[in-house]
Amino acid sequence: MLHRPAAHDPCLRGGSRVCSAVCTLSDAAFGGGGQDVGKIAFLFPGQGSAAVGMGEALAAASPAARQVLDRLGALAPAVWKLVQEGPREELIRTSNAQPAIFAVDCACWAALGERGVRPDVVAGHSLGEYPALVGAGVLDFETGLPLVIRRGELMERAAASRPGTMLAILGSNPDEVNATIEEWQQRGVIANANDNAPGQIVISGDVETLQAAAPAFRALGARVMDLPVGGAFHSSLMADGETAFGPELEAAPFRDGRVPVISNYTAAPAQTVEDVKAALRPQITGKVRWRESVEAMLALGVDTFVEAGPGKVLSGLVQRCTRGQAVTILNVEDPASLEKTLAALGGARGEG
């Protein structure tokens, strides 16, 4: 259902602490009930979207976004300084990019909530699943930030101890790509890390195996692209990080979600604490099933996708996944995109 953009919510205004904006929105601020006229999904990008200066313009225009980024500055000042000033090569390090993106995604979500736009379902890509949890009411920003900081530290450490890389395989049949991956698994570590969209799969593994296997993917007619990443994410090379993160995840005070979260690992809705944590436990080494996640949201009745965070990577993937279908794809990363999204949502159903 559509949750109409409204006047600024008074509970999010003024000098209220960030938890007023991003931690304790009332049940009415979330999906559930209302008109049966299609549903809104909020999508949250992951660490590949990090950019110096992200979120600052939005924070200048949105008190709720400002509060989120002020809390990042108070709780992780070194990360906030990198967001503001760079250098980019430090910002995109896994241990810095993850909390930075988490905070900016949450700021974009808070700006939407401040204007009365609420999701019926949420999903995030890789690291983006954590701001999605905030969007679903599973955890609050101030609980999520240290959890994400720890996740980034452990993943960076795992990548240093077991180096690897990732390649994008573009324009090939997924069955053929998966068959080739299986063939090369006899020779080294190689995995389907991200099934992003039709014709776009990202593979992950050790450098030697991926470089040796690249001609086999080109022989399928695929274009193979090196990705500038900090490790072989979503492969068994990250197992040490996943194991070390497990106790942190178990100890985190999650709540049942007010709306479903589409899990990266299962591509299915999760809403209870038990189900959400079960889906997150294997997420660091497991495949991001983004294409199937979009299909799951469509099956739930979603016809409007709003990317909350820097860039439009997920918007592009959703466009590829929904070709020929009547959907609306929007994004919020700055004041202009926020106003454009509010106008589109207000007009999509003839609502002033």
N, C-alpha and C positions, 0 to 999 in steps of 0.2 A: 504494500500500500504506500501511497505518497504521504509523507509528513511535510506539510506545507511550510515553506520558509516564513518565519514569523518575526515580529519585532524582537529586539534584543531581550533575551531572558533576564529579568532583574536579578535572578540568583547568580548570574555570571558576571555582573557588572561591578564597577567600582573597585575597591581595594581588597575584595575577598581573596583569600589564599587560593593557590592553584587547585587545591583539592575541590574547591567549589566549582571549578570549571571542568576538571578532568577526572575527579575521583568519585564524587558523590552526586552526580546528576540524579534527579528523581526518576522513578520508574516511568513517568510520563515522557521522559526525554528519550526513550528507547522505543524500538518497534513493538508491534503487538496491538491488535485491534485496529479500528479505523476502516477506511474505505477499501474495498477489494478492487483496486485499480492499478495493480502492479506494485512491485517492491523495489526498494533502493538497496544496493549493496555498496558499502564503503570498502575500498581497496587501498592497501598500504604497501608502498614500495620498500625494497630492501637496500642493503648497503651500497650497491652499485650506483645508486642515485645521488651519492654525496657530492656536494658542490660548495665551495666557499661562498658565504653570504646567504645561503639558503635560509628561508624563513624570516629574514630580517624585515623585509618590506611588509609581509603579512602581519608581523608582530607590531609594526608601527600603526597599522590600521585596525587591529583587533585586540581589545583588552584581554580576551581569553587566551589568544595565542601568545601575547606578551607575557602573561603569567606563567605559562608553560616554560618558555625559554628563560625567564628569570629564574625559575627553579632549576633548570639545567645549569645556569650560571652559578647558582648557590651550591649545588650538589656536586657538580663536575666542572669547575671553572676552567680547567685546562682544555677540556673538550669544547666548551662554549667559545673560548678564545680562538681555537682552530676554526670553528664554524665562521666566526666573524672575520678572521684575519688570514687564515691559512698558516703555513703553506699547504697547498693541496696535497703534496706527497705525504704529509703527516696526517692530514684529515682522512685520507682514504685508507690508512692502515686499519686493519680489522678492529683493533682494540679501540680506535677512535671513531671510526665510521659507524659502528653499530649503535653506540649511545647517541651519537649526533643525529643519525637518521631517525632513531626511535623518538627523540624529542621533537624533531621537526614534523614528523608524521603526526604526533600527538597534538602539536600546535595547530596543524591544519584541521584535524578533527575537532579541536576545541573551537576554532573559528566557525566551523559549520554548526556545531551545537549551539553556539552563542546566537546564531541567526535562525535557530529553530529547525535545522535540517538534521534528521536522525536516521540511522540505518535500520533496516529490517534484518540484515545479515552482513557479516564482515568477513574479509579474507585478507591475508598479507602474504607477500612473496618472501620466503626464507625468513630473514630477520624481521621482515614486515609482519609476520604473524604475531609478534609481541605488541606493537601498537594496535593491531587488530584486537588483541585481548583487552586492551584498555577501552577500545571502542565498543566492545561487547559488555563491558562492566565486569569482566573476570578478575582484573586486577587494576589497581590505580597507578598513576604515573610514578608516584614516589616509591612504590614497591617495585614497579617494573624497571625503573632506571638502574638501580644497583644490580638487578638480575641480568639485565642486558650488558652492563659493563663487565660483569663476570663472564658472561657467555663470550663476549668479544675477546677478552683476555685469554680464555682457555682455548678458543679456536685459533687465535694467533700463535699461541704456544704449540698447539698440535701441528699447525702448518709448518712451524720452524723445525720441529723434530722429525716430521715425515713430509718432506716437500712434495709438492705436486702442482698441477695447473688445470685449466679448463679450456675446452674448445667449443665453439658454436658450430653446429652442423645444420646448415640451412638448405632448404629446398629438396629434401629427400623423403622417401617413404619411411614412416616410423618403424614399420615391421622390419624393413631392410636394415635400418640403423641399429635396432635392437639385436638383430641376428648377427651383425658385424661385431657389436660389443661383446656378445657371448663368445664369439670365436676368439677374440683377443683377450678375454679374461683368462685364458690358459697361459698367457705370456706375462701378465703383470696386472696392476690395478687399473681398471677402467670401468666406469659406471655411467649409466644414464642419470645425470644429476638433476636436470630440469627438463620436463616435458612442457614447454612453454606455450606452444601454439602449433597449429598445423604447419608443417614445414620448418619448425624451429625447435631443435633439441640441443641441450648443452650437455657435453660429456665431461667427466672429471676423472683424474687418476694421476699416476706418476708420469713425470715428464717424458721419460724414455718410451714408455708404452704408447702414450698419446701421439708423440711425434712419429713413431713407427707406424701407427694405425691410420694416421691422417690420409695417406694415399688410398687406403681401402674405402674410406668414406667418399673421397673424391671420385672414385670409380663408380659409385652409385649415382653420380650426377650432382652430388651435393657441393656446396661451397663451404669451405672449412676456414673458420676465423679463430685466431688466437685471442683470448680474453685477458685483459690486464687485471688479474686477481691475485690475492695474497695466499692462495692455497687451493688444494683439491677439495673444495667444499662439497658436501653431500656425496661423499664417497667413504670407503672404509679407512682411508688415510686420516680421517678426522675422528676415529674411534676413541682415541685417548681423550680428546676434548669432550666428546659426548659422555664418556664414563665419568669424568671429573665433574661435569655439569649436573649429572643426575641428582646428587644430594641437594644441590642448590635449588633445582626445580622442585624436588619433593618438599622442601622446607618452605617454599614460597606460599604465602597465604592467598590462594585463589578463592574465588567465589563462583557459584553457578552463574552462567552468563544470562543477561537479560535478552540477548538475541544470539542466534547460533554463530559459531565461528567455523568456517570451512577449513578443515585441516589440510596443510600441505601434504602430509604423509598418507592420509586416507582419501583425500578429496571428498570427504563426507562431513556433514554438520556435526559439531560437538558443542555441547552446552553445559553439561554438568562438570564439576571439578574433576571427577574421576575420568570422564571421557576426554576432557581437554588435556589433562596431564598425560594420559595414555598415548594420545596422538603426538604430543611434544617430545616424549622420551627418545624416539628414534629419529627426530627431525634433523639433527646435525649431520648424520650420515645418510639419511634416507632421501629419496627422490622428491623433488618438488613437483607435484602433479597439478600444474597450473591449468593446463588445457581442460583436464577433467574437473577441476575446481570451478571453472567458468561454467561448464556443462551442469554441474550440480546446482549452481546458483540459478541458472535458467530454469532448471527443473523445479526450483522452489518458487518460481514466479517472478524472479527479478527481471525487470526490463530497463532499469536505470543503474548505471555503474558510475560511481564517483571516486576517482583516485585522489586520496588525501596524502600529499607529500610532494617532495621535489621531483620535477620532471614528468614525463608522460610515457614512461616505459610500459607500465601496466595497461594504460589506455590503448597503446598500440597492440599489445598482445590480445586484449579483449576484442579489439576490432577484427583481428585475424581469426579469432575463435568464433565470432558471431556473424560472419559475412552472410548476407541474405536474410538476416533476422531483424525484426523491428525493435532495436534497442537504442537507448541514449547513453552516450559515453561522455563524461565530464571530468574535470579535474580541478583541484584547488591547491595552489602553491604560493599565490601572491594575491594582492587586493584585486587585480583585474580579473584573474581567473575565478576568484570567489564571487565577485559580482556577476560575472557571466554565468556561473553555475546557478546562483540564486535566481537570475532572470529566466534561465532555461527551465528550472524546476517549477517556478511560478507560472510559466506559460505552457508547460508541457500538458497540463490538464485544464487549461483555460482558467487558471486561478490568478487573476489580476496580475 
